[in-house]
Amino acid sequence: MLGALETFAFWRSRNGCGEDVRQEDLPDTDPADGIRVRVVRAQACAAPVILYVVEGGGHRLQAERPRPDADRSLPARPGASSRDVDGAALTWDFLLALPAPK
């Protein structure tokens, strides 16, 4: 199993990205939670390669607008959840931007 940085490196190689990587710290919308989010984007790729680094957070996906029919009996994933990003919306937007299979 690869960690986040190794997975990012794999996809950079797979998508023929250049050496340039851009980083951006997102606004800290909840300073009291102790979590910061940084976006790392590989440049000059055949397909987007983006890593969201959640410093101080755990392995939880926080949806800004949870589904009303969500199964709340499932155990929570460990760690704190950031309110700086909506993980479900980011994932959905990324998938929608991909070309449709032929």
N, C-alpha and C positions, 0 to 999 in steps of 0.2 A: 504494500500500500504506500502510495506517495503522499508526502505532506503538501501543504498549499504551495510553498515556493517551488518544490520539485514539479508539481503539476503545472504551475505557471510556466516554468522553463520548458517542460515537455510540449505544451501547446504553442509556445513561441517558436520552438523548433519545427513543430508539425505544420504551422501556418506560415513558415518562411519569414518571420518577422526580422526587422533590422535590429541593430544593437541598441538603438535609442529606446529608453523607457521613461515615461512621464509619470510623476507622482503628484497627487493633489490631496491635501487634508480637507475633508468635508467640514462644514460648520458644526460645532459642538452644540447641538440644540438642547442637551440636558447635561450641563457640566457636573451636576451632583452624582451622576451614575458612574463616573470614573472611566468611561469608555470613549475612545476616539476612533474615527473611521478614516482610513486613507485609501484612495483609489489609485491603483497602479495600472497604467495602460501601456502595452507594448505598441510600438510604432511600426509603420510600413509592413503590415501583415496582410496576407490573403484573406483572412477573416479576423474579426475582433478577438483580442486576447486581453481580458480585464480581470484584475484581482482586487477584491475588496478586503483590506486588512482591518480587522476589528480588534484593536488593542484594548485589552481589559475585558473583553466579552467572552462568552462561552459558545457552545455549539447549539444555539437556539435560533430559529428563524422567526422573527417577529413580524407579523403582518399588521400593517397599519389598520386595515379593515378586515378583521377575522370574519370568516364565513359564519353565518348564523347556524348552519347545519354541521359545523366542524365537530368531530368526535373528541370531546373533552376528557374522555376516559383514558386516552393514550398518555403514557408517562411523558413528562417534560424532559427535554434534553438538558444536560447540566450546563450551568453557567449563566451569567448575566446576559440580558438582551438589550441591544442598543436601540434607542429611539431616533438615532441620527439617520437611519436608512430603513426603508421598507423592503426587506429581503425578498418577499414574495413578489412584489411589484417589479423589483429589479430583474428577477429571474424571468418573469413573464415578458417584460419589455425586451430583454435580450433574445428570448426565443421567438417573439413576434418579428424581430428584425432580420432573422435568418431567412434565406431564400427557401421557398417551398420546394420539396423534393420533386424530381421529374419522373 
